[in-house]
Protein backbone atom coordinates (compact mmCIF):
# COMPACT_ATOMS: atom_id res chain seq x y z
CA UNK A 1 0.00 0.00 0.00
CA UNK A 2 1.39 3.42 -0.90
CA UNK A 3 2.15 5.79 1.97
CA UNK A 4 -0.56 8.23 0.79
CA UNK A 5 -3.22 5.51 1.21
CA UNK A 6 -2.82 4.86 4.93
CA UNK A 7 -6.19 4.45 6.59
CA UNK A 8 -5.10 5.28 10.17
CA UNK A 9 -3.30 8.33 11.51
CA UNK A 10 -1.61 8.53 14.92
CA UNK A 11 -2.84 11.64 16.77
CA UNK A 12 -1.31 11.08 20.22
CA UNK A 13 1.61 9.17 21.67
CA UNK A 14 2.93 8.83 25.22
CA UNK A 15 5.70 6.62 26.58
CA UNK A 16 8.61 4.94 24.89
CA UNK A 17 9.21 1.66 23.13
CA UNK A 18 11.10 0.43 26.22
CA UNK A 19 8.14 0.90 28.59
CA UNK A 20 4.38 1.18 28.48
CA UNK A 21 3.27 2.99 25.35
CA UNK A 22 -0.12 4.65 24.82
CA UNK A 23 -1.30 5.92 21.45
CA UNK A 24 -4.50 7.23 19.91
CA UNK A 25 -5.17 6.33 16.29
CA UNK A 26 -7.95 7.76 14.11
CA UNK A 27 -9.57 5.88 11.23
CA UNK A 28 -9.56 8.41 8.37
CA UNK A 29 -12.58 6.73 6.73
CA UNK A 30 -14.90 6.78 9.75
CA UNK A 31 -13.26 9.29 12.15
CA UNK A 32 -13.47 6.76 15.01
CA UNK A 33 -10.69 7.12 17.64
CA UNK A 34 -8.93 4.01 18.98
CA UNK A 35 -6.73 3.66 22.05
CA UNK A 36 -3.68 1.40 21.66
CA UNK A 37 -1.67 0.46 24.73
CA UNK A 38 1.39 -1.77 24.70
CA UNK A 39 3.61 -2.98 27.50
CA UNK A 40 6.43 -5.40 26.82
CA UNK A 41 5.17 -8.08 24.42
CA UNK A 42 1.47 -7.44 25.13
CA UNK A 43 -0.88 -4.84 23.70
CA UNK A 44 -4.52 -3.98 23.31
CA UNK A 45 -6.76 -1.89 21.07
CA UNK A 46 -10.19 -0.48 21.89
CA UNK A 47 -12.41 2.32 20.57
CA UNK A 48 -12.52 5.45 22.71
CA UNK A 49 -16.05 6.12 23.98
CA UNK A 50 -17.95 9.24 25.06
CA UNK A 51 -19.86 9.30 28.35
CA UNK A 52 -23.00 8.08 26.60
CA UNK A 53 -21.20 5.07 25.13
CA UNK A 54 -20.92 6.34 21.57
CA UNK A 55 -17.50 6.28 19.88
CA UNK A 56 -15.35 9.41 19.88
CA UNK A 57 -15.32 10.70 16.30
CA UNK A 58 -12.79 13.19 14.95
CA UNK A 59 -12.88 14.90 11.59
CA UNK A 60 -9.55 14.13 9.90
CA UNK A 61 -8.56 15.35 6.44
CA UNK A 62 -7.98 12.30 4.24
CA UNK A 63 -4.53 13.51 3.16
CA UNK A 64 -3.23 14.11 6.72
CA UNK A 65 -0.69 11.66 8.12
N, C-alpha and C positions, 0 to 999 in steps of 0.2 A: 504494500500500500504506500502510495506517495505521501511525503510528509504533509502536504497541503490537505490531505483527506482524512486527517485524524479526527475521530469522532469525539474523544474526550479531551478536555483541557484541565490542567491542574491549576486551581485558583488559590490554594493555601498549602503551606508545608511547614511543619514544626518537628524538630528533632533531627537526629543524624542517622546515617546508615548503620552506625555502631550501637545504637540504642533504640528505644521505642520511637517510631516514626508515625506521625499523624498527617494525613493529607486530605484535602477536599478536591474532588474531581467533579466536573460538570459535563453532562452529556450535551453536546452542541445541537443534537437533533431534537431533544425533548426539553432541555433546560433543567432537568432533575439533578440535584446535588447528591453526591455520594461521599460518605466518610470511609476512608481507608486507614486502618491502623495495623502496623506491623511491629513485632518485637521478636528479635532472634529469627528463628525459622518459621514462625507462625504469623498469620495475618488474617484480617477480616474486612469485609466490605458490606456496608449497609446504606440504604437511602437516609438522608437527613429528613426529619419530619418537623412540621410546625406543631404548635400546641394542640391543634384540633386533629392531628394525625395525618394531615395531607402532606405530600412531599414538598420540600423547599424547591422552588423553581426560580432560576436565574436566567435573565435574557443575556445570551452570549452571541456576539457576532460570529457567523460561521467561519470567517477567515482568521479569527483570533486564535493564538496558540499559547 
